[in-house]
């Protein structure tokens, strides 16, 4: 099974998710937004699969510090553009797995999805 986690290494949710995967013996690749950025095409696929409202992290400090005009996101295209420009505005972690995409860490949901 090919699993890729996307996030920021020092994020608490990412740390919990990585520990959870490690404890289960699930191999995964890790993509660090801070080092490698966020691809707009991939963000668009996540938004299509999970809904842009779920993928966009409006609770984070990066989003809250943006000018009001930038925070006025009304559709998937605007959300993708914002997240591509500011990867810290992406909900973390995002896990791509053969069955789809998981946004945010929830052990029960991840157990069901990964078997």
N, C-alpha and C positions, 0 to 999 in steps of 0.2 A: 504494500500500500504506500503510495506516495503522498506525503503530508508536508505542507509548507505553512509555517506560522509567520505572520507579518506583524511587526510591532516595533517597540522601542525597548531595548534590554532592561533599562532601569525602571520601567513601569511595573507597579505592583501587580496588576492583573496579568501581565505577561509573565512575570516571575512565577505566579501561582500556576498558570497554564503550563509553563515549561516543566515545573516540578511535577505536575499531575501527569504529563506525558512521559516524563522520565520514570516515574514510579510504575507506570503501566508497561514500560519497555517499548513504547511507541517511538520509532525513529522518525525524525522530522528535520527538514531544512528550516533555517531561520533567516528571514529577510528583515534587516534593520532599516527602517525608514530614514533614520538620521544619516546613515552612511550611503544608502542606495536610492533614496527617494521613493516616490510612489508613481507608478505608471498609470496614466489616465485611462487607458483601455481596460486595464485590470480593475481599476476603481469603478468604471462603468459597468463591468460584469458583476461586481459585488453589489452595486446598487440595484441592478436588475434582479439579482437573485434574492437579496435580503431587504431591499427597499432603502432608498437613499437616507431616509429619516433615521434608520437604524445604524447605518454605516457612519454617518456624520456625528462626531462627538461634540455636541453643543455644551457639555458640562465642563470641558477642560479649560484650563487657564489660557491656552493659545486662542481658542475661539472667543472667550470672554474679553480678551484684550484687543480683538479686531475692531476696526471702525464699524459703526452701525451699518453703513452701506454694504460692507463685506458680509455682515451677518445676516443680511436680508436674502436668505437662500430660499427660493420658491420651487425649484425643480431639480431633477437629477443632474442636468447639465451644469447648473450653477454649483451644485454640491461637489461634483467631480472636479470642476475647475478650482474650487476653493481647497479641496483636500489635496489636489496635485501640487498646489502652490504652498500649502501648509500641512504637511503630512501629520503633524501632531493633532490635527483636527479629525483624524480617522479614529473611530472607536477601536480599542485594542483589547485583546489581540484579534486578528482575523486569521482563521484557519481554513486553508483550502485542502480538501480531501477528496477522494474519488467520488463520494456521494454528494458533494456540493461545497457550500461555504458556511462557516460558523462565525458569527460576529459577537465578540465579547465572550468572556469565559464563564461557563456554567457547567460544572462537573456532570450533572445529570444529563443535560442536553448533549454534551460531548460524548458521554458514555453511550447514549442511544445512537448517536450518529456514527461513532467509530467502532461500535460492537464490542 
